[in-house]
Amino acid sequence: MVELFGGNQGRAQQQSADPGLSVLVKDIQRRIRVLEERYSSIRKNIQVNERNMLDINKRLMTELKTANMEIGEIKQDISNIKDEIQMIVKELKESVKKEEVAVLEKYIRLWEPLDFVTREEMEKYVESRR
């Protein structure tokens, strides 16, 4: 019965007696520390990456809002330009064509309005003939 309850003392004696087992335990402890360090390093890298992604996301959202505002302004400018072009086209359609001006010029040359007599001049002429 002493062996059943006093097993801890027996194990300590067995461990000191078996050097291969203690080397194995130390090797396992070293490997666990290396893995824990790797895990910690990976976790830090992930945190840094997450912060960088959040910063990039904020910057991109700001740039996207700015781009959307600029696109809205450009659309408004294009709409204003379209309206002005339509107004110019409408005015051009209502304006006199080159052929019409040529016809008017022809009639003006035919009539020679500078040679026309005013009413007063005609009355004076008529009175002077009487």
C-alpha positions, 0 to 999 in steps of 0.5 A: 500500500505504501507504493500506491499512495506514495507514488509521487516519491517513486516518480521523482526517483524514477525521473532522476534515474531516467535522464532520457525522460528529463531531456525529452520533457525539456525538449517539449518545453522548449518547443512549446515556448517556440510555438508560443513565441511564434503564435504571439508574433503572428498575433501581433502581425495580424493586429498590425495588418488589421490596423493598416487595413482599417486605416486604408479603408478610412482613406479609401472611403474619404477618397471615394466620397471626394471622387463622388462629389467631384463626379457630381460636380462634373455631371452638373457642369456637363448638364449646364453645358448641354443646356447652353449648347441647346440654347445656342442651337435654337438661336442658330436655327432662328437666325438668318441664313447666308442665302437670305442675307444674299437675297436681301443684299440683292434687293437693297442694291436693286432699290438703292435706298440711299437714292430715295427721296424724303417726303419733304424733299419731294414736296419741295421739288413738287412746289418748285415745279409749279 
